[in-house]
Amino acid sequence: MAQNIVEKILAEHILSGKAEAGSEVTIRIDQTLTQDATGTMTYLQLEAMKPTKLATELSVSYVDHNTTQIGFENFDDHKYLQSIARKYNIHFSRAGNGICHQVHLERFGAPGKTLLGSDSHTPTGGGIDMFAVGAGGLDVAVAMARGNFTFNYPSVTRVLLKGKLEPWCAAKDVILKLLQIMTTKGNVGAVIEYGGPGVKSLSVPERATITNMGAELGVTTSVFPSDENTHAFLTAQGRSDRYTPLEADPQSRYEKTIEIDLSAIVPLVAQPHSPGNIARVADITGLKVDQVVIGSCTNSSYHDLMIAARMVEQHVLHPDVSFVVAPGSRQVLRMITDNGGLSALIGAGARLAENACGFCIGNSMAPGTDSVSIRTSNRNFLGRSGSKSAKLYLTSVETAVASAIKGELYDPRRLGLAYPKIKQPAHFQIDDSMIIPPAKGESTKKESTVEIFRGPNIGQPPLNDPLPERIEGSVTIRVGDKITTDHIMPAGDKLKYRSNIPRYAEFVFLPLDEKFSERAMENKNKGVANIIVGGLSYGQGSSREHAALCPMYLGVKAVIAKSFERIHIANLINAGILPLTFDHENDYELLDQGDEVVMENLPETLTGAKELYLFNRTKNIKIRLKYMLSHQDIQFILAGGKLNYLRK
């Protein structure tokens, strides 16, 4: 029977379950990656499981998010991560080596492999034909300890690419077009598989840009075929031995097909405050720009930065624009240095930022009050940049540099320049000196003697109580649609408390309600459960499990929403928080902040697959709720979370 790419990869990795869309399956995980913002809690949870050795082929710990060291917390956490890597034979990518997704693509990714990462943009690996999935830290810890991951087998949507991109139109515009078609909601449980004759016109870095930002669609992951372009990329990285051709069979089946003519793609922009708020750049005129930032895991490849360098060689930057460039890795930085790109960028007035996530998560380069920032990153949520009043527009590198030159959002086709021809190098400059590999030949006994460094900011994974028979509580907050994990658990300068849950919990819902944490803790101390009510697509964005762990610490027992995003609902279940949806979306209006509510007979209801009701005492209303929980999910929730369950 003909198989598509997704079916081929998963068929080689399924350990249990049926290969049917929506059915729960467990697959073998070949590789994992973590980054320091989520990795500290991941490894604390790994320690709690006390594995004697890891079950994966390869695991890599990256330091790329919190590299700014104001205070002791980040440096201490990095030392903790390095000592953990030494103990468990994990590759350790030091601060300054680069962004996890860029480096993993360059140095570790391999076609046909499965990759689970504690970062929502792990699907970047799909650009090299990996089945690469973002997940919460506990799921990644379990994958390292036990070698598996359980999720719902996906439906597969084919995106058929035809034609070839015209000059000044980029891979970023392709994924923005798909976001315009599919939007940021309603795609949970799907995987995007790219195919068609247009695929061969896209290099691996361009494919990775597309799969990276596929995370904003809400899909499980995205994949491209492994072909001669994949082979050329791996050969240039000195890793041709990892190449495996992998394409869909003729007559493969798909849930649906979306056709995109690459030759019809035009420069696009995601307007504030959603990656799905798409418009044509040509349709927006006179938008004054204050800042342009190039980089992030979406657009920081050698090709991206050399395009920028060749553009600024021919034009002077606008004096009112702050222009920032952040390479994705040391390899990229060294390559553009050797090829004159760095000199051109600095000569044009660019500010060089570290090879890190930095600006993308609000850790640096925050724009000014009410300013407009054009960025090549993947998210423009309200306040994510570090400036709540700023307006972020997401574009391709070509559009971003054109805007830096003109001082306004500008269609690069209007510059009148010849499009720079940047060839992919036949050989990249390989330098893995900032990756500390596992020590060869060390015995398990020696590994067990490694001393783990723990600074004063590092705590323990918080534990929940088993699910009670009865939840009697209060609606502590009611929020609207598209609430992101940045709304729930702000990043930026607050991320340094990621390994200190009691401290980090002080900032839950800070962008929306400064009093939430105080109110929730008061309820908890009184024995009153906290209930969160949300709208559509609750939990968009980052994979950070802190958006579940910190509310759990504050006594949140249930979240009731119109719908959830995939990673966040898994994190809620892992934390022992009951995720529920309304039987009728309009019932959302029947709950207000401050309402006193009751749910009874919960273990009996869940294990017996019975109807679940919430009684609103304040309004004297009975509301029917739904739950989409597997048998395993229910066991986790009954135990008070996945870590509790695994410990037993």
C-alpha positions as CSV (number, residue, x, y, z in Angstrom):
1,M,0.0,0.0,0.0
2,A,1.3,3.5,-0.9
3,Q,2.6,5.5,2.1
4,N,3.3,9.2,2.5
5,I,6.4,10.4,4.3
6,V,4.7,10.7,7.7
7,E,3.4,7.2,7.5
8,K,6.8,5.8,6.5
9,I,8.6,7.4,9.4
10,L,6.0,6.5,12.0
11,A,5.7,2.9,10.7
12,E,9.4,2.5,11.6
13,H,8.9,3.9,15.1
14,I,5.5,2.8,16.4
15,L,5.8,0.7,19.6
16,S,2.0,0.4,20.3
17,G,-1.3,1.6,19.1
18,K,-3.0,1.8,15.7
19,A,-1.8,3.9,12.8
20,E,-5.2,5.6,12.5
21,A,-5.8,9.4,12.7
22,G,-6.9,10.3,16.3
23,S,-5.9,7.0,17.8
24,E,-3.4,7.0,20.7
25,V,0.0,5.6,19.7
26,T,3.4,5.4,21.4
27,I,6.5,5.9,19.2
28,R,10.2,5.4,19.8
29,I,12.1,8.6,20.1
30,D,15.6,8.7,18.5
31,Q,16.8,12.1,19.5
32,T,15.8,14.8,22.0
33,L,16.8,18.4,22.4
34,T,16.3,20.9,25.3
35,Q,17.0,24.5,25.7
36,D,17.8,26.3,29.0
37,A,14.5,28.0,29.5
38,T,12.6,24.7,29.6
39,G,15.6,22.4,30.1
40,T,16.2,23.1,33.7
41,M,12.8,21.7,34.7
42,T,13.1,18.9,32.2
43,Y,16.3,17.7,33.9
44,L,15.0,18.2,37.4
45,Q,12.1,15.9,36.4
46,L,14.6,13.5,34.7
47,E,16.5,13.3,38.0
48,A,13.3,12.5,39.8
49,M,12.8,9.4,37.6
50,K,16.4,8.2,38.5
51,P,17.3,6.6,35.2
52,T,20.6,4.7,35.2
53,K,21.2,5.7,31.5
54,L,19.3,7.3,28.7
55,A,17.2,5.4,26.2
56,T,17.8,7.7,23.2
57,E,20.4,7.5,20.4
58,L,21.3,11.2,20.9
59,S,20.3,13.9,23.4
60,V,21.5,17.5,23.2
61,S,21.2,20.2,25.9
62,Y,21.4,23.7,24.4
63,V,21.9,27.0,26.1
64,D,20.3,29.7,23.9
65,H,17.4,31.4,25.6
66,N,18.7,33.0,28.8
67,T,22.2,33.9,27.8
68,T,22.0,37.5,29.2
69,Q,23.5,37.3,32.7
70,I,22.0,40.0,34.9
71,G,22.0,38.4,38.3
72,F,23.4,35.0,39.2
73,E,20.4,32.9,38.2
74,N,21.1,32.2,34.5
75,F,24.8,31.4,35.0
76,D,24.0,29.1,37.8
77,D,21.4,27.3,35.8
78,H,23.8,26.9,32.9
79,K,26.3,25.2,35.3
80,Y,23.5,22.9,36.5
81,L,22.7,21.9,32.9
82,Q,26.4,21.3,32.1
83,S,26.8,19.0,35.1
84,I,23.6,17.1,34.3
85,A,24.9,16.6,30.7
86,R,28.1,15.2,32.1
87,K,26.2,12.8,34.4
88,Y,23.8,11.5,31.7
89,N,26.1,11.5,28.7
90,I,24.3,14.3,26.9
91,H,25.8,16.6,24.3
92,F,26.1,20.1,25.8
93,S,25.9,23.2,23.5
94,R,27.4,26.1,25.4
95,A,26.0,29.6,25.5
96,G,27.1,31.4,22.4
97,N,27.2,28.3,20.2
98,G,23.8,29.1,18.7
99,I,20.1,28.6,18.7
100,C,19.1,25.0,19.3
101,H,17.1,24.5,16.1
102,Q,19.7,26.1,13.8
103,V,22.5,24.1,15.4
104,H,20.6,20.8,15.5
105,L,19.7,21.2,11.8
106,E,23.4,21.8,11.0
107,R,25.1,19.3,13.3
108,F,22.7,16.5,14.4
109,G,19.5,16.3,12.4
110,A,19.0,13.2,10.1
111,P,16.3,12.2,7.7
112,G,13.8,9.7,8.9
113,K,14.6,10.1,12.6
114,T,12.2,11.1,15.3
115,L,13.1,14.2,17.4
116,L,11.3,15.4,20.6
117,G,12.2,18.8,21.9
118,S,11.2,20.9,24.9
119,D,10.6,23.9,22.5
120,S,7.6,24.5,20.3
121,H,9.7,25.2,17.3
122,T,11.3,21.8,17.3
123,P,9.5,21.1,14.0
124,T,12.3,23.0,12.3
125,G,13.8,19.6,12.0
126,G,11.1,18.7,9.4
127,G,13.2,20.8,6.9
128,I,15.6,17.9,6.9
129,D,12.8,15.3,6.9
130,M,12.7,14.5,10.6
131,F,9.5,13.8,12.4
132,A,10.3,16.6,14.9
133,V,7.8,17.4,17.6
134,G,7.7,20.0,20.4
135,A,6.5,18.9,23.8
136,G,6.5,19.8,27.4
137,G,9.6,19.2,29.5
138,L,8.3,16.2,31.3
139,D,7.4,14.4,28.1
140,V,11.0,15.0,26.9
141,A,12.4,13.8,30.2
142,V,10.3,10.6,29.8
143,A,11.6,10.2,26.2
144,M,15.2,10.4,27.5
145,A,14.5,8.0,30.3
146,R,12.3,5.5,28.5
147,G,12.8,6.2,24.8
148,N,9.1,6.8,23.9
149,F,6.4,9.4,23.4
150,T,2.7,9.0,23.4
151,F,0.4,11.2,21.3
152,N,-2.6,10.9,18.9
153,Y,-1.7,9.6,15.5
154,P,-2.0,12.5,13.1
155,S,-4.0,13.2,10.0
156,V,-1.8,14.4,7.2
157,T,-2.5,17.5,5.1
158,R,-0.5,17.7,1.9
159,V,0.7,21.1,0.7
160,L,1.5,20.8,-3.0
161,L,4.1,23.3,-4.1
162,K,4.3,24.3,-7.7
163,G,6.5,26.7,-9.6
164,K,9.4,28.7,-8.2
165,L,9.7,31.8,-6.0
166,E,10.2,35.0,-7.9
167,P,13.0,37.4,-6.8
168,W,12.4,39.2,-3.5
169,C,9.8,36.6,-2.5
170,A,11.0,34.2,0.2
171,A,10.3,31.0,2.1
172,K,9.0,33.1,4.9
173,D,6.3,34.4,2.6
174,V,5.3,30.8,1.8
175,I,4.6,30.0,5.4
176,L,2.8,33.3,5.9
177,K,0.6,32.4,2.9
178,L,-0.2,29.1,4.5
179,L,-1.0,30.8,7.8
180,Q,-3.4,33.1,5.8
181,I,-5.1,30.0,4.4
182,M,-5.2,27.7,7.5
183,T,-5.1,30.3,10.3
184,T,-3.6,29.7,13.7
185,K,-6.4,27.7,15.1
186,G,-8.4,24.5,14.3
187,N,-5.4,22.5,13.1
188,V,-4.7,20.4,16.3
189,G,-3.8,16.8,15.4
190,A,-2.7,17.4,11.9
191,V,0.8,17.2,10.3
192,I,1.7,19.2,7.2
193,E,3.6,17.3,4.5
194,Y,5.1,19.3,1.6
195,G,5.4,17.8,-1.8
196,G,5.1,18.6,-5.5
197,P,7.6,19.9,-8.1
198,G,8.1,23.2,-6.3
199,V,9.9,21.4,-3.4
200,K,13.1,20.9,-5.4
201,S,13.5,24.7,-5.8
202,L,13.9,25.1,-2.0
203,S,17.1,24.6,-0.1
204,V,17.2,22.9,3.4
205,P,17.5,26.3,5.2
206,E,14.4,27.6,3.3
207,R,12.5,24.4,4.1
208,A,13.5,24.8,7.7
209,T,12.1,28.4,7.8
210,I,8.7,27.0,6.6
211,T,8.6,24.0,9.0
212,N,9.8,26.2,11.9
213,M,6.9,28.6,11.6
214,G,4.5,25.8,10.9
215,A,4.3,25.7,14.7
216,E,2.1,28.8,14.6
217,L,-0.5,26.8,12.6
218,G,-1.0,24.6,15.7
219,V,-0.1,21.4,13.8
220,T,1.9,18.6,15.4
221,T,4.8,19.1,13.0
222,S,5.7,19.6,9.3
223,V,7.9,17.6,7.0
224,F,9.7,17.9,3.7
225,P,11.0,15.1,1.6
226,S,14.7,14.0,1.8
227,D,16.1,14.5,-1.7
228,E,19.2,15.7,-3.5
229,N,19.0,19.1,-1.7
230,T,19.0,17.3,1.6
231,H,22.0,15.3,0.5
232,A,23.9,18.5,-0.6
233,F,23.2,20.2,2.7
234,L,24.4,17.2,4.8
235,T,27.5,16.8,2.6
236,A,28.3,20.5,3.1
237,Q,28.0,19.9,6.8
238,G,30.4,16.9,6.6
239,R,27.6,14.5,7.4
240,S,26.8,12.9,4.1
241,D,26.7,9.5,5.9
242,R,23.5,10.6,7.6
243,Y,21.7,11.0,4.3
244,T,18.7,8.8,3.5
245,P,16.4,9.4,0.6
246,L,12.7,9.6,1.7
247,E,9.8,10.7,-0.3
248,A,6.1,9.9,-0.5
249,D,4.9,7.0,-2.7
250,P,2.8,7.8,-5.7
251,Q,-0.9,7.6,-4.9
252,S,-0.3,8.3,-1.2
253,R,-3.4,9.3,0.8
254,Y,-3.9,12.6,2.5
255,E,-6.7,14.1,4.6
256,K,-6.7,17.1,2.3
257,T,-4.5,18.9,-0.2
258,I,-3.7,22.6,-0.4
259,E,-2.0,23.9,-3.5
260,I,0.4,26.8,-3.5
261,D,1.9,28.3,-6.6
262,L,5.3,29.6,-5.5
263,S,5.5,31.9,-8.6
264,A,2.4,33.6,-7.3
265,I,3.8,34.3,-3.8
266,V,4.3,38.0,-3.0
267,P,5.9,39.6,0.1
268,L,3.6,39.2,3.0
269,V,3.6,40.5,6.6
270,A,2.0,39.2,9.9
271,Q,0.6,42.2,11.6
272,P,0.1,42.7,15.4
273,H,-0.6,40.8,17.5
274,S,-0.9,37.4,15.8
275,P,1.2,35.4,13.3
276,G,-2.1,34.7,11.5
277,N,-2.9,38.3,10.9
278,I,-1.6,38.3,7.3
279,A,-1.5,41.1,4.8
280,R,0.3,42.0,1.6
281,V,3.3,44.3,2.2
282,A,2.3,46.3,-0.9
283,D,-1.1,47.0,0.7
284,I,0.4,48.7,3.7
285,T,1.9,52.1,2.9
286,G,3.5,54.8,5.1
287,L,4.0,52.7,8.2
288,K,7.0,54.3,9.9
289,V,9.5,51.8,11.2
290,D,11.6,52.3,14.4
291,Q,13.5,49.0,14.6
292,V,14.4,46.1,12.3
293,V,15.7,42.9,13.8
294,I,17.0,39.9,11.7
295,G,17.5,36.5,13.3
296,S,15.7,34.0,15.5
297,C,15.3,30.2,14.7
298,T,13.1,31.2,11.7
299,N,15.5,33.3,9.7
300,S,19.1,33.3,10.8
301,S,20.8,31.0,8.3
302,Y,23.9,31.7,6.3
303,H,21.6,32.4,3.3
304,D,19.4,34.8,5.2
305,L,22.3,36.9,6.6
306,M,24.2,37.0,3.3
307,I,21.0,38.3,1.5
308,A,20.9,41.0,4.1
309,A,24.6,41.8,3.7
310,R,24.3,42.1,-0.1
311,M,21.3,44.4,0.2
312,V,22.9,46.9,2.6
313,E,26.1,47.0,0.4
314,Q,24.0,48.8,-2.2
315,H,22.0,51.1,0.1
316,V,22.4,53.3,3.2
317,L,20.2,52.4,6.1
318,H,17.6,54.9,7.2
319,P,18.9,57.1,10.1
320,D,15.7,56.6,12.2
321,V,15.9,52.8,12.2
322,S,17.8,50.7,14.8
323,F,19.0,47.7,12.8
324,V,20.0,44.5,14.7
325,V,21.4,41.3,13.3
326,A,21.5,38.0,15.4
327,P,23.2,35.0,13.6
328,G,21.7,31.7,14.4
329,S,24.9,29.9,15.2
330,R,28.7,30.3,15.4
331,Q,28.9,28.5,12.1
332,V,26.8,31.1,10.5
333,L,28.7,33.9,12.1
334,R,32.1,32.5,11.0
335,M,30.8,31.9,7.5
336,I,29.5,35.4,6.9
337,T,32.7,36.7,8.4
338,D,34.8,34.8,5.9
339,N,32.6,35.8,3.0
340,G,32.6,39.6,3.8
341,G,29.0,39.6,4.9
342,L,29.7,40.6,8.5
343,S,31.8,43.5,7.4
344,A,29.1,44.8,5.1
345,L,26.4,44.6,7.8
346,I,28.6,46.3,10.5
347,G,29.6,48.9,7.9
348,A,26.0,49.7,7.2
349,G,25.4,50.3,10.9
350,A,24.0,47.0,12.1
351,R,24.2,46.2,15.8
352,L,25.5,42.6,16.2
353,A,23.5,40.6,18.8
354,E,24.6,37.2,20.3
355,N,24.0,33.9,18.5
356,A,20.9,33.3,20.6
357,C,17.1,33.6,20.9
358,G,17.5,36.9,22.7
359,F,15.1,39.4,21.1
360,C,12.6,36.8,20.0
361,I,11.6,36.0,23.6
362,G,12.0,39.5,25.0
363,N,15.3,39.0,26.6
364,S,17.0,41.8,24.7
365,M,16.5,44.5,22.0
366,A,13.1,45.5,23.3
367,P,11.5,48.2,21.1
368,G,10.6,51.6,22.4
369,T,7.2,52.9,23.6
370,D,4.5,52.7,20.9
371,S,7.2,51.9,18.4
372,V,7.0,49.7,15.3
373,S,9.5,46.8,15.0
374,I,9.9,44.7,11.9
375,R,11.2,41.2,12.8
376,T,12.1,38.0,11.0
377,S,11.0,35.9,14.0
378,N,7.9,33.7,14.3
379,R,5.7,35.3,17.0
380,N,4.4,38.8,17.6
381,F,2.2,38.3,20.6
382,L,1.3,41.4,22.6
383,G,4.1,42.2,25.0
384,R,6.4,39.3,23.9
385,S,9.1,41.8,22.8
386,G,9.5,43.2,26.2
387,S,7.5,46.4,25.3
388,K,3.8,46.0,25.7
389,S,2.9,49.1,23.7
390,A,5.1,48.2,20.7
391,K,3.7,46.8,17.5
392,L,5.6,43.8,15.9
393,Y,5.4,43.0,12.2
394,L,6.8,39.7,11.0
395,T,8.4,39.5,7.5
396,S,11.0,37.9,5.4
397,V,14.6,39.0,5.6
398,E,14.2,40.7,2.2
399,T,11.3,42.8,3.4
400,A,12.9,43.6,6.8
401,V,16.1,44.9,5.2
402,A,14.1,46.9,2.6
403,S,12.2,48.5,5.5
404,A,15.5,49.3,7.3
405,I,16.7,51.1,4.2
406,K,13.5,53.1,3.6
407,G,12.4,53.7,7.2
408,E,8.9,52.3,6.5
409,L,7.4,48.9,5.9
410,Y,8.5,48.4,2.3
411,D,8.0,45.9,-0.5
412,P,11.6,44.9,-1.5
413,R,10.6,44.6,-5.2
414,R,10.3,48.4,-5.3
415,L,14.0,48.9,-4.4
416,G,15.1,48.5,-8.0
417,L,18.0,46.2,-7.1
418,A,19.1,43.0,-8.8
419,Y,18.2,40.1,-6.5
420,P,21.4,38.8,-4.7
421,K,22.3,35.3,-5.8
422,I,23.6,33.5,-2.7
423,K,24.8,30.0,-3.4
424,Q,24.7,27.4,-0.7
425,P,28.3,26.6,0.3
426,A,29.7,23.3,-1.0
427,H,31.4,23.0,2.5
428,F,30.5,24.8,5.6
429,Q,33.1,25.8,8.1
430,I,32.8,23.1,10.8
431,D,33.6,24.1,14.4
432,D,32.1,22.1,17.1
433,S,34.4,23.4,19.8
434,M,31.5,24.8,21.8
435,I,29.7,21.5,21.9
436,I,30.9,19.3,24.8
437,P,30.3,15.7,23.8
438,P,29.7,12.9,26.2
439,A,33.0,11.5,27.6
440,K,33.8,8.3,25.8
441,G,34.3,5.1,27.8
442,E,32.9,6.4,31.1
443,S,31.2,3.7,33.0
444,T,27.8,4.0,34.7
445,K,29.6,3.9,38.0
446,K,31.7,6.9,37.1
447,E,28.7,8.8,35.8
448,S,27.0,8.2,39.1
449,T,29.8,10.0,40.9
450,V,29.4,13.3,38.9
451,E,28.5,16.1,41.3
452,I,25.4,18.1,40.2
453,F,25.8,21.8,40.6
454,R,22.7,23.5,42.2
455,G,22.6,27.2,42.7
456,P,20.1,28.8,45.2
457,N,17.6,29.5,42.4
458,I,17.2,25.8,41.6
459,G,14.3,24.1,43.4
460,Q,12.4,20.8,42.9
461,P,9.6,19.9,40.4
462,P,6.3,20.8,42.2
463,L,4.0,17.9,42.9
464,N,0.2,18.0,42.8
465,D,-2.2,16.1,45.1
466,P,-4.3,13.3,43.6
467,L,-7.6,14.3,42.0
468,P,-10.2,14.7,44.8
469,E,-13.7,13.4,44.7
470,R,-15.0,16.9,44.6
471,I,-13.6,20.2,43.4
472,E,-15.2,23.2,45.2
473,G,-13.7,26.4,43.9
474,S,-13.9,29.8,42.3
475,V,-13.5,31.1,38.8
476,T,-10.3,33.0,39.5
477,I,-10.0,34.4,36.0
478,R,-11.9,34.4,32.7
479,V,-9.9,35.1,29.6
480,G,-10.7,35.4,25.9
481,D,-9.6,33.6,22.7
482,K,-6.1,32.9,21.6
483,I,-4.5,33.1,25.0
484,T,-0.9,32.2,24.6
485,T,1.6,30.7,27.0
486,D,3.2,34.2,27.0
487,H,0.0,35.5,28.5
488,I,-0.1,32.8,31.1
489,M,3.6,32.7,31.9
490,P,5.5,35.7,30.6
491,A,9.1,35.2,29.4
492,G,11.6,38.0,29.0
493,D,13.4,38.9,32.2
494,K,11.1,36.6,34.2
495,L,12.5,33.5,32.6
496,K,15.4,33.5,34.9
497,Y,13.1,32.1,37.6
498,R,12.3,29.0,35.4
499,S,13.8,26.6,37.9
500,N,12.2,28.3,40.9
501,I,8.5,27.6,40.6
502,P,7.3,29.4,43.8
503,R,9.1,32.6,42.5
504,Y,8.0,32.2,38.9
505,A,4.4,31.5,40.0
506,E,4.2,35.1,41.2
507,F,3.9,36.2,37.5
508,V,1.1,33.9,36.3
509,F,-1.2,35.9,34.0
510,L,0.8,39.1,34.7
511,P,0.2,40.6,31.3
512,L,-3.6,40.3,31.8
513,D,-4.2,40.5,35.5
514,E,-1.5,41.7,37.9
515,K,-3.5,40.4,40.9
516,F,-4.1,36.8,39.7
517,S,-1.3,35.1,41.5
518,E,-2.1,36.9,44.8
519,R,-5.8,36.0,44.4
520,A,-5.1,32.4,43.5
521,M,-2.7,31.9,46.5
522,E,-5.3,33.4,48.9
523,N,-7.8,30.9,47.6
524,K,-5.4,28.0,47.9
525,N,-4.6,28.9,51.5
526,K,-8.3,28.9,52.2
527,G,-8.8,25.5,50.7
528,V,-10.7,26.9,47.7
529,A,-9.7,25.5,44.3
530,N,-8.9,27.9,41.5
531,I,-10.6,27.4,38.1
532,I,-9.5,29.1,34.9
533,V,-12.0,29.8,32.1
534,G,-10.7,30.4,28.6
535,G,-11.9,30.9,25.0
536,L,-10.8,29.3,21.7
537,S,-7.2,28.0,21.2
538,Y,-6.2,28.3,24.8
539,G,-2.5,27.8,25.3
540,Q,-1.1,28.8,21.9
541,G,2.6,29.4,21.5
542,S,5.6,28.2,23.5
543,S,5.9,24.6,24.9
544,R,6.9,25.9,28.3
545,E,5.3,23.6,30.8
546,H,5.6,26.4,33.4
547,A,2.3,27.6,32.0
548,A,0.8,24.5,33.7
549,L,3.3,24.0,36.6
550,C,3.0,27.5,38.0
551,P,-0.9,27.5,38.0
552,M,-0.8,24.0,39.5
553,Y,1.5,25.4,42.3
554,L,-1.1,28.1,42.9
555,G,-3.9,25.6,43.3
556,V,-5.5,25.6,39.9
557,K,-7.4,22.3,39.6
558,A,-9.2,22.7,36.3
559,V,-9.1,24.8,33.1
560,I,-12.4,25.1,31.1
561,A,-12.0,26.4,27.6
562,K,-13.7,26.5,24.3
563,S,-10.7,24.6,22.8
564,F,-7.0,23.9,23.6
565,E,-3.8,23.8,21.7
566,R,-1.9,20.4,21.6
567,I,1.2,21.0,23.7
568,H,-0.5,23.0,26.4
569,I,-3.3,20.4,27.0
570,A,-0.6,17.7,27.4
571,N,1.2,19.9,29.9
572,L,-2.0,20.4,31.9
573,I,-2.6,16.7,32.0
574,N,1.0,16.1,33.0
575,A,0.6,18.6,35.9
576,G,-2.6,16.9,37.1
577,I,-4.9,19.8,36.0
578,L,-8.2,18.8,34.6
579,P,-8.7,20.2,31.0
580,L,-12.3,20.5,30.1
581,T,-14.3,22.1,27.2
582,F,-17.8,23.4,27.0
583,D,-20.5,21.1,25.6
584,H,-21.8,24.3,23.9
585,E,-19.4,27.2,23.3
586,N,-22.0,29.7,24.3
587,D,-21.9,28.3,27.8
588,Y,-18.7,30.2,28.2
589,E,-20.9,33.2,28.9
590,L,-22.4,31.4,31.9
591,L,-19.2,31.7,33.9
592,D,-17.7,34.9,35.2
593,Q,-14.7,35.7,37.4
594,G,-15.6,35.2,41.0
595,D,-18.4,32.7,40.4
596,E,-18.4,29.9,43.0
597,V,-18.5,26.5,41.3
598,V,-18.6,22.8,42.2
599,M,-17.8,19.5,40.4
600,E,-18.5,16.2,42.1
601,N,-17.8,12.5,41.8
602,L,-14.8,13.2,39.6
603,P,-12.8,9.9,39.7
604,E,-15.9,7.9,39.2
605,T,-17.1,10.1,36.4
606,L,-13.8,10.0,34.5
607,T,-13.0,6.3,34.9
608,G,-16.6,5.5,34.0
609,A,-16.7,7.8,31.0
610,K,-19.8,9.5,32.5
611,E,-21.2,12.9,31.8
612,L,-19.5,15.7,33.7
613,Y,-21.3,18.7,35.0
614,L,-20.3,21.9,36.8
615,F,-22.7,23.6,39.1
616,N,-22.4,27.4,39.2
617,R,-23.6,28.2,42.7
618,T,-23.5,31.9,42.1
619,K,-25.9,31.8,39.2
620,N,-27.6,28.6,40.2
621,I,-26.9,27.0,36.8
622,K,-25.8,23.5,35.8
623,I,-23.3,23.4,32.9
624,R,-22.4,20.3,31.0
625,L,-18.7,19.9,30.2
626,K,-16.7,17.6,27.9
627,Y,-13.4,15.9,28.3
628,M,-11.2,14.2,25.6
629,L,-8.9,12.1,27.7
630,S,-7.3,8.8,27.0
631,H,-7.2,6.0,29.6
632,Q,-3.5,7.0,30.3
633,D,-4.5,10.7,30.6
634,I,-7.1,9.8,33.2
635,Q,-4.6,7.8,35.2
636,F,-2.2,10.8,35.2
637,I,-4.9,13.2,36.4
638,L,-6.1,10.8,39.1
639,A,-2.6,10.5,40.4
640,G,-2.1,14.2,40.5
641,G,0.2,14.4,37.4
642,K,2.4,12.3,35.3
643,L,5.5,12.5,37.6
644,N,3.4,11.2,40.5
645,Y,2.2,8.4,38.3
646,L,5.7,7.4,37.1
647,R,7.1,7.5,40.6
648,K,4.5,4.9,41.6
